[in-house]
Amino acid sequence: MEEVLAAVGPRLKSIRRQRQCTLAALSEATGISVSTLSRLESGQRKPSLELLLPIAHAHQVPLDELVGAPPVGDPRVRLKPVRRGDSTMVPLSQQPGGVQAFKMVMGTSRSRPELRTHEGYEWLYVLGGRLRLVLAEHDIVLQVGEAAEFDTRVPHWFGSTGEAPVEILSLFGPQGERMHVRAKPSGQA
């Protein structure tokens, strides 16, 4: 942290000089005294947001450029799919415990219900195809864009209808952690 802060002063001076701006002109544009700007550039004063934000605005540069923020790493998440027969499950969550997210593509061979129970709560959303959900005595088919949520202590099974593969998002959490989808009605801010 000290190294990053120590590099701010020289960076401020370099940016100001590249723009052929004097300390007096920068002071006028930012409302920061010439002496404070000079102390910032020489490292005699620690930078703060209240000083850096007006300077970034005056130079029309992102704050990251003034502080020399490290480059953002590769944002891609390296997912490790798990394949079983003609079905693929991709864990989307990286942290153990709590709510877990999965993307699943279930082939047509997973179409025979085998009900089971376990602790937890599940939320399913159909991305593609048709999902057959058997929940106790209920046997329903969910279409693209439909969702279901249920207590996994209730005997359940879900998979393809057998006609074509089905692609879903699944959120699974410990007992008592229900998933909620909240959206404002259209037309409200």
C-alpha positions in Angstrom: 0.0 0.0 0.0 2.8 2.4 0.9 4.4 1.8 -2.5 1.2 2.6 -4.3 0.7 5.8 -2.3 4.4 6.9 -2.8 4.0 6.6 -6.6 0.9 8.8 -6.7 2.8 12.1 -6.3 5.2 11.6 -9.3 2.3 10.3 -11.4 0.2 13.5 -10.6 3.2 15.7 -11.6 3.7 13.7 -14.8 0.1 13.9 -15.9 -0.1 17.6 -15.1 3.1 18.3 -17.2 1.8 16.1 -20.1 -1.2 18.4 -20.2 1.0 21.5 -20.0 -0.9 22.6 -16.9 0.6 24.8 -14.2 0.0 24.3 -10.5 -1.9 27.6 -10.4 -4.2 26.6 -13.3 -4.8 23.2 -11.6 -5.5 24.9 -8.3 -8.1 27.2 -10.0 -9.8 24.2 -11.7 -9.9 22.1 -8.6 -10.2 24.5 -5.7 -7.2 22.9 -4.1 -4.4 25.3 -2.9 -1.2 25.4 -4.9 0.8 24.5 -1.8 -1.4 21.3 -1.2 -1.0 20.3 -4.9 2.8 20.9 -4.6 3.0 18.8 -1.4 0.9 16.0 -3.1 3.3 15.9 -6.1 6.4 15.8 -3.9 5.0 13.1 -1.7 4.9 15.3 1.4 1.1 14.9 1.6 -0.7 11.7 1.4 -3.4 11.5 -1.3 -7.0 11.2 -0.3 -10.2 10.8 -2.3 -11.3 14.4 -1.6 -8.1 15.6 -3.2 -7.7 13.0 -6.0 -11.3 13.2 -7.3 -11.2 16.9 -8.3 -7.8 16.4 -9.9 -9.0 13.4 -11.9 -12.0 15.5 -13.0 -9.8 18.4 -14.0 -7.4 16.2 -16.0 -10.4 14.2 -17.4 -8.7 10.9 -16.4 -10.0 7.9 -14.5 -9.1 7.8 -10.8 -7.3 4.5 -11.5 -4.8 6.4 -13.7 -3.9 8.8 -10.9 -3.3 6.1 -8.4 -1.8 3.5 -10.7 -4.3 0.8 -9.9 -3.1 -2.6 -10.8 -4.6 -4.0 -14.1 -7.7 -6.1 -13.7 -6.9 -9.8 -14.1 -8.6 -12.2 -16.5 -12.3 -12.0 -15.5 -13.1 -15.5 -16.8 -14.1 -18.1 -14.3 -12.5 -21.5 -15.1 -15.4 -23.9 -14.7 -14.9 -27.6 -14.4 -17.8 -29.5 -15.9 -18.9 -32.9 -14.5 -20.2 -35.3 -17.1 -22.4 -38.3 -16.3 -23.7 -40.1 -19.4 -25.3 -37.6 -21.7 -25.7 -35.0 -18.9 -23.3 -32.2 -17.9 -23.3 -30.3 -14.6 -21.2 -27.1 -14.3 -20.7 -25.7 -10.8 -21.0 -21.9 -11.0 -20.2 -21.2 -7.3 -16.6 -21.2 -6.1 -17.2 -21.1 -2.3 -18.1 -24.2 -0.3 -21.2 -24.1 1.9 -24.2 -21.8 1.6 -26.1 -21.5 -1.6 -24.6 -23.4 -4.5 -25.3 -22.6 -8.2 -25.1 -25.0 -11.1 -25.8 -25.0 -14.8 -27.0 -28.4 -16.0 -27.7 -29.8 -19.4 -29.6 -33.1 -19.0 -29.8 -35.4 -22.0 -32.8 -37.6 -22.9 -31.5 -40.6 -21.1 -32.3 -38.8 -17.8 -36.0 -39.1 -18.2 -37.1 -41.9 -15.8 -38.0 -40.6 -12.4 -36.1 -41.9 -9.4 -37.4 -39.8 -6.4 -35.1 -39.0 -3.6 -35.0 -36.7 -0.5 -32.3 -34.8 1.3 -31.8 -31.7 3.4 -31.9 -28.4 1.6 -33.9 -26.2 -0.7 -33.7 -26.0 -4.5 -34.6 -23.4 -7.1 -34.7 -24.4 -10.8 -34.9 -22.1 -13.9 -35.3 -23.5 -17.4 -33.0 -22.0 -20.0 -33.7 -24.4 -22.9 -35.9 -27.4 -23.6 -38.5 -28.7 -21.3 -37.9 -29.9 -17.7 -40.0 -32.6 -16.1 -40.3 -32.1 -12.4 -41.8 -34.8 -10.2 -42.4 -33.5 -6.7 -44.3 -35.9 -4.4 -47.6 -36.6 -6.2 -47.1 -33.7 -8.7 -45.7 -34.4 -12.2 -45.2 -31.2 -14.1 -43.4 -29.9 -17.2 -41.6 -26.5 -17.1 -41.1 -24.5 -20.3 -38.2 -22.1 -21.1 -38.4 -19.1 -18.7 -40.3 -21.0 -16.0 -39.0 -21.6 -12.5 -39.8 -23.8 -9.6 -38.6 -23.9 -6.0 -39.1 -26.7 -3.4 -38.0 -28.2 -0.1 -35.7 -31.1 -1.0 -37.1 -33.1 2.0 -40.1 -33.7 -0.3 -39.5 -36.7 -2.6 -38.4 -35.2 -5.9 -36.8 -35.8 -9.3 -36.1 -33.6 -12.3 -34.8 -34.3 -15.8 -35.6 -34.3 -19.5 -39.1 -35.0 -20.8 -37.3 -37.6 -23.0 -38.0 -35.6 -26.2 -34.8 -33.4 -26.2 -32.1 -32.3 -23.8 -33.0 -29.7 -21.2 -30.8 -26.9 -19.9 -31.4 -25.4 -16.5 -29.9 -23.2 -13.8 -30.1 -24.7 -10.3 -29.6 -23.0 -6.9 -29.3 -25.3 -4.0 -29.0 -24.2 -0.4 -29.1 -25.5 3.1 -32.5 -26.1 4.8 -34.2 -22.8 5.6 -32.4 -20.7 2.9 -35.1 -20.1 0.4 -34.2 -18.4 -2.9 -36.3 -15.4 -3.8 -36.5 -13.6 -7.2 -37.6 -10.1 -6.8 -38.3 -7.7 -9.6 -40.1 -4.4 -9.7 -43.1 -4.2 -12.0 -42.3 -2.7 -15.4 -42.7 1.1 -15.5 -41.3 1.6 -11.9 -37.9 2.9 -11.1 
